[in-house]
Amino acid sequence: MEKLVLHMRLTLNVPADVVLERLEEPARAIAATAGLLWKVWLRRDDAEIGGVYLFADRRSAEAYLNGPLVQAVRNNPAVTSVEARMWDVEASLSALTRAPLNATGVTSSGSGDRAGLDDKETGSKEARVERFVGQVVTDLAASMAGVMTNLGHKLGLYRAMAAGPVTSAELAARTNTDERSIREWLDGQVAGGYLTLDQATGRHVLPPEHALVLADPDSPVFLPPAFDVAASLWHDEDRIAEAFRTGKGLGWHQHHDRLFSGTEAFFRSGYRAHLTRTWIPALEGVATKLSRGGRVADVGCGHGASTILMAQAYPGARFVGIDYHEASVQTARARAREAGVADRVLFETATAEGWSGGSERFDLVCFMDALHDMGDPLQAARRAREQLADGGTLMLVEPFAHDSPEQNVGPVARLYYAASAGICTQHALAQGGRYALGAQAGLAPIEDILKQAGFGRVRVATSTPFNLVIEARA
Ligand SMILES: C[S@@+](CC[C@H](N)C(=O)[O-])C[C@H]1O[C@@H](n2cnc3c(N)ncnc32)[C@H](O)[C@@H]1O
């Protein structure tokens, strides 16, 4: 795997100091980027800052550049221009000049990272125990505080705070909630760093950067719905334990309903930000075809979030969403009616391995975060191939992953492995598990399946920190 250097240069319309002093939190988030080995921060004169980054590979660098952290930089009103250049590393000369190319850390935010492991191997045994206790207590706190994050979302507390700083009484009044409970909630949010307390006024503040993540459902980094997925995992713990014992798996349809609505809302944020803006345009010729009309199948469509977004972006095209889960299909139909696209968007209960799209073939067949879940992804890919028109394209949106587990470390990989062990792998096992790819399979096994299914040309068209977008053509 070739390491890669990214050089970024930002010009500012405010003094660099003003920006730099606010960057501690973003720096921590950058440190947790999968595949980042290190970053050197730079400043020049008064109004220019930048960085040199070493990434483990090109895919990680591209995911970072296309991801929410760089997007937030581009959207920052203090930033007037952003230049980014990627450079291949000239290894032998760099070795002569002692470049730190052998860094092995793929970082995470302090939980289970390889760079951290090097640290953890230093110091006394007691110090190492203490550090690990700290890590697990952080996880335990996050697990319990997740309920509070969900309450903040569902009771509209974060949304109310996006309008400006509040006391507990003001927040309770604005959200029709109990002041004493809100006071306790606010203190916990400050303890976790989600909110700050303005000592002078006694008001609690939701920083605008946090509002993007917690209070704005239209933001590409809106995360609260994912906590419903976590809630479904806890709810289904006994069934998952049984599946671990028997190896018989647990079907998607056997989970608590919060899995279906949580997945829909969580994935919709990413789809809204990327699907028709960057992912479909990254496929060869597909956006042009769909803007003139065409036919699309969305296999494993769930509640149809992606199907409906595509239908809204391409009003001349027709869509079919396929899912084996009848309850999801019914919800998808209701969503299409609410969105006013039901005349061009049909949802059908059928399996990916055997669905029939009628006599007319499709220009695009997509699997949005679904192929790795399927018990027989090879048959599902073959079926998609049969349904494609000549020159048609298969698009797979899969969780971001490298090809080997040693590289899949850090918070995003950890989140996906948890979902995979409790949901995706179990579902594939319940469907016969010919492959049971899991959510961190990476490109290699998927490419192999696609080639067996008759797709000669397979490539990663684009990626984000959460997703790989794979294009396959016959
Ligand atoms: C992780 S969810 C993704 C749902 C949706 N694509 C989205 O992005 O919101 C996976 C979906 O695949 C569906 N699914 C799993 N196995 C299937 C199969 N063999 N045939 C059809 N659908 C399947 C599940 O019912 C579920 O809705």
Ligand as a Chemical Component Dictionary entry (heavy atoms), coordinates in Angstrom:
data_LIG
# 
_chem_comp.id                   LIG 
_chem_comp.type                 NON-POLYMER 
_chem_comp.pdbx_formal_charge   0 
_chem_comp.three_letter_code    LIG 
# 
loop_
_chem_comp_atom.comp_id 
_chem_comp_atom.atom_id 
_chem_comp_atom.alt_atom_id 
_chem_comp_atom.type_symbol 
_chem_comp_atom.charge 
_chem_comp_atom.model_Cartn_x 
_chem_comp_atom.model_Cartn_y 
_chem_comp_atom.model_Cartn_z 
_chem_comp_atom.pdbx_ordinal 
LIG C1  C1  C 0  -28.692 -1.896  6.211  1  
LIG S1  S1  S 1  -30.256 -1.946  5.507  2  
LIG C2  C2  C 0  -30.137 -0.651  4.296  3  
LIG C3  C3  C 0  -31.483 -0.147  3.877  4  
LIG C4  C4  C 0  -31.456 0.959   2.844  5  
LIG N1  N1  N 0  -30.774 0.580   1.638  6  
LIG C5  C5  C 0  -30.856 2.226   3.398  7  
LIG O1  O1  O 0  -29.748 2.563   2.972  8  
LIG O2  O2  O -1 -31.473 2.875   4.238  9  
LIG C6  C6  C 0  -30.218 -3.419  4.517  10 
LIG C7  C7  C 0  -31.518 -3.708  3.809  11 
LIG O3  O3  O 0  -31.355 -4.866  2.989  12 
LIG C8  C8  C 0  -32.537 -5.634  3.050  13 
LIG N2  N2  N 0  -32.197 -7.012  2.689  14 
LIG C9  C9  C 0  -31.369 -7.846  3.342  15 
LIG N3  N3  N 0  -31.273 -9.023  2.701  16 
LIG C10 C10 C 0  -32.062 -8.923  1.607  17 
LIG C11 C11 C 0  -32.338 -9.797  0.526  18 
LIG N4  N4  N 0  -31.784 -11.006 0.456  19 
LIG N5  N5  N 0  -33.188 -9.367  -0.426 20 
LIG C12 C12 C 0  -33.745 -8.125  -0.367 21 
LIG N6  N6  N 0  -33.514 -7.269  0.619  22 
LIG C13 C13 C 0  -32.652 -7.649  1.601  23 
LIG C14 C14 C 0  -32.984 -5.475  4.489  24 
LIG O4  O4  O 0  -34.364 -5.786  4.649  25 
LIG C15 C15 C 0  -32.666 -4.001  4.753  26 
LIG O5  O5  O 0  -33.770 -3.185  4.449  27 
# 
loop_
_chem_comp_bond.comp_id 
_chem_comp_bond.atom_id_1 
_chem_comp_bond.atom_id_2 
_chem_comp_bond.value_order 
_chem_comp_bond.pdbx_ordinal 
LIG C1  S1  SING 1  
LIG S1  C2  SING 2  
LIG S1  C6  SING 3  
LIG C2  C3  SING 4  
LIG C3  C4  SING 5  
LIG C4  N1  SING 6  
LIG C4  C5  SING 7  
LIG C5  O1  DOUB 8  
LIG C5  O2  SING 9  
LIG C6  C7  SING 10 
LIG C7  O3  SING 11 
LIG C7  C15 SING 12 
LIG O3  C8  SING 13 
LIG C8  N2  SING 14 
LIG C8  C14 SING 15 
LIG N2  C9  SING 16 
LIG N2  C13 SING 17 
LIG C9  N3  DOUB 18 
LIG N3  C10 SING 19 
LIG C10 C11 SING 20 
LIG C10 C13 DOUB 21 
LIG C11 N4  SING 22 
LIG C11 N5  DOUB 23 
LIG N5  C12 SING 24 
LIG C12 N6  DOUB 25 
LIG N6  C13 SING 26 
LIG C14 O4  SING 27 
LIG C14 C15 SING 28 
LIG C15 O5  SING 29 
# 
